[in-house]
Amino acid sequence: MRVLSKQDHSGSTNPCQVAPGAGPMDTPSLVRLVAPALSARCARRLPSSSSRPAADSASSSQHQPLLSRRLGLVCLRPSSGPRLVEKEPRSLCSDGPKSLLGSPASAGPAGRWGARGAAAVLAAAPGMYQSPRRLCSALLQRDAPGLRRPPGPPPPPRRLSPTAAPRLPSPRLLAAASAAREVARSCSRTVYPMGNGTSRLYSALAKTLNSSAASQHPEYLVAPDPEHLEPIDPKELLEECRAVLHTRPPRFQRDFVALPADCPSSHPPIRVMQWNILAQALGEGKDNFVQCPIEALKWEERKCLILEEILAYQPDILCLQEVDHYFDTFQPLLSRLGYQGTFFPKPWSPCLDVEHNNGPDGCALFFLQNRFKLVNSANIRLTAMTLKTNQVAIAQTLECKESSRQFCIAVTHLKARTGWERFRSAQGCDLLQNLQAITQGAKIPLIVCGDFNAEPTEEVYKHFASSSLNLNSAYKLLSADGQSEPPYTTWKIRTSGECRHTLDYIWYSRQALSVRSALDLLTEEQIGPNRLPSFNYPSDHLSLVCDFSFNEEP
């Protein structure tokens, strides 16, 4: 591939065009070619170090966020030259209490990669500069173990003679660039950040780097061993979330409704939570919630509302849709709470169409490792009429450590919008066929959570209700007759009007499992006239939570 330069409308060079028929070019060469343009764009957008108030730098040395210290956060800031900093065990963070939610960028000595290597990382990860007072979710996830430096003074940067040939970045540098980009996405100076590439040019470079690094060095995509991660006290994290949310109204009280069970169980119930949490990029950039104040969608506070909801109900299994902050927020935090997670992004996520996105959204599945053992896992790209679609599912077979009984848990998110009913129906049939094979013809009990984007009157709902897997919808049991779904699971106001629908479900094998209790929904009065999302609730969909137990085997 040969890269050609082209002047864009702002006068800067845009090295993004590729000559057809050109030969291949490696990722480091692309970094060297694109770095000058990105550096120029960053220079126009970012303040110089001299313009930062002295009080900020003085106050930034008082406290260090606890979770950032555990993770070995990598940060960048301007100085006499671009520098890559690995956070040492010393005070480098914002004013205020120690934070489990992350820390802002901070200055420090040059890293071991030298000035040229740091410049390449800086070019690949713009948008990292922000006030030390700002609390952010800059959590370095999977690359942290490979980037930690043993204690001691850092080595001096290696100086290259002007005539020396440029040294190709090492795999470790590429991993650092990937980690720095993750920090950049969550540490932007944007008022209401969605994650943060600075332009489509940066987005194209990031995708190229990610795909190349993933194929050549897959070891950097492996999550750290959970046994070597320092755990987080859930109460401590919950208190920090509430401290961040102190200016917002308190959470609404929702109660569990006990349901009659056919037979008692000798083992603790399995609590399953289903929730479309609303992708940050879609909430701010596409969904047009006309009655929701933009301040209510600030990620620094909205993520705390999401975490507060999860921590309040303490699910054993967590099924999420529209997750676009998996690697920088949910995976680092939930893994330290004892969960094992899996993320499967949409192939063509609509989040990527939003400027300053944080990457694709997708489905995520978490389970508590002290209760379950993973037996099998499958990522499913759903098809419709033999065509691969943009919707996905995750299906995992788990074994309960208390009872040694196995079951399958699945999460999905079907195609949205009116007019796509037949398409959703085909996707549902494909998912049912996959689950039929995974459960060995319903021999393994099954729980399916999802945003089906379908009312109970649609064909896809009827397919699940009449399937040979013998499934029942758990939230029907809250109705007086036990046969009716709730009146709504999502309620929002868009430019097209007010939308109140039942789209979210938890299906279960009625012969093998019983529902012990279910979390009641918010009332219309609690939701309020401006509907969802709001300062009180972080998503346009309500969370569904059920307690399941195994029926005793004959």
Protein Blocks (a to p, Z undefined) as FASTA:
>chain_A
ZZdddddfkopacdfbccehiacddfklmmmmmmmmmmmmmmmmpccfklpcfklmmmmm
mbccfklmmnopacddddfbdcddddddddfbdeddddfkbccdddddddfkojmlmmmm
mmmmghiaccfkbccfddcfklmmmmpcceddddddddddfkbccddddfklmmmmmmmm
mmmmmmcfbfbdgbjcfbfklmmmmmmmmmmmmmmmmmlmpccdfklpccddfklmmmmm
mmmmmmpccdddddddddddfbdcfbdcdddddddebpaklmmmmnopakbcfklmomkl
mmmmmmmmmmmnopabdcdehiablmmmmmmmmmmnopacdddddfblfklmpghiabja
dddddddfklpccfbdcdddddeehiacfbdcdddddddfklopacddddddddehehil
mmmmmmmmmmmmmmmmmnnnolaccdddddehpafkbmklmmmmmpcklpadfklmmpmn
opaccfbfbdcddfkbccdddfbdcdddfklpccfbdcddddfklnomnlpadfkbcbfb
dcddddddddddZZ
